[in-house]
Amino acid sequence: MIPEVKGWCPGAYRPMMSGDGLVVRVRPRLARLTARQALGLCTAAARRGNGTIDLTNRANLQLRGVVEADHAALLEELAALGVLDADPALEMRRNILMTPLYDAGDLTERLAQHLTDRLADLPDLPAKFGFAIDTGLTRMLCGCSADIRLERGDRGLILRADGAATGRRVTEADAIDQMIALAMWFAATRDPQTRRMARLIEERELPEAWRGAEPGPVTPPCHPGACDAGMIYGAPFGQLDAEALAALIRQTNATALRVTPWRMFVLEGATGSDIGAFITTPGDPLLAIDACPGAPYCPQAQAETRATARELAPRVRGSLHVSGCAKGCARNTPADITLVGRDGRFDLVKHGCAGDEPTMRALTATDLLRLGDLT
């Protein structure tokens, strides 16, 4: 069976049907929910969904297992929490990724807020087209999905088209104007089949005005433990048990929750607490694993994924991607080991992506355990 590529991501107003019901996405403004909003989302997940919340690689939150008849009531609850835009079109455009460890009122927050305020000025863009505000002291979001990036350059701010080695120097005053201008160039230049910036500049030369300024240094993503904002916790496979998350927020006296694109979240003002549901140790093998929900939760998945991933986690040195089908939704970059579900078994790809040619085919879970060191 050839998996169907949807070409869009679910939203709140436009959910996506999966094997366990609707997937409803919430995009936290400034990558942040207050404690009240986060607790309300946990309640909604338990009342309207299957009791879990997915933390996506675009730093959004998804309620799963929502019954179609409950969707309208869920939207009312989300609106009451203040986590939705009143205009569905603006809600779909708010694909803004930002460095999660920003300080209140700093450059990163100011730029993200300015872009949020200017969403109506953007042209029509493909559903997955997104923006990154990566303007901390060093860049952290290079490995995350975004089409236009505001970053620290070697000498101040730069605006860089994804896929381009260099960018354009900008100031805080003109950064969002230039970001919108680059989005307009993309919209005017692309053909209907070209949906991402990196693909476009493979086909069409990026104008010289958008090139020449070198980006600054890169640092690794954050890791579980204490940080200036509070405490960082990891979520295995990006899945949050709503009841456990609510308990953790209350026990730690957290004031807010920030989302990251690395299957981790920050609890602002939290004092350390470990209730066993989340990852608290840097280097935990589960942090190096990507696994989609798999069968039976996704109708396109051809194999169960997460139990297999947990069992293999200690046996793989490096990154592991377990995908229910060849789409590879959980990870779009190469992994040291990728397992792709096919007819209840797995094909094995080394140093590649889910759609690449496998080196071994039709492996059972028992076969995988017998292989020993998969790398």
Buried (B, 14 or more C-beta within 10 A) or exposed (E): EEBEEEEEBBBBBBBBEBBBBBBBBBBBBBBBBBBEBBBBBBBBBBBBBBBBBBBBBBBBBBBBBBEEEBBEBBBEBBEEBEBBBEEBEBBBBBBBBBBBBBEEEEBBBBBBBBBBEEBEEBEEBBBBBBBBBBBBEEBBBBEBBBBBBBBBBEEEBBBBBBBBEBBBBBEBEEBBBBBBBBBBBBBEBBEEEBBBBBBBBEEBEBEEEBBEBEBBEBEEBBBBEEBEBBBBBBBBBBBBBBBBBBBBBEBBEBBBBBBBBBBBBBBBEBEEBEBEBBBBEEEBBBBBBBBBBBBEBBBBBBBBBBEBBBEBBEBBEEBBBBBBBBBBBBBBBBBBBBBBBBEEBBBBBBBBBBBBEBEBEEBEBEEBBEEEEBE
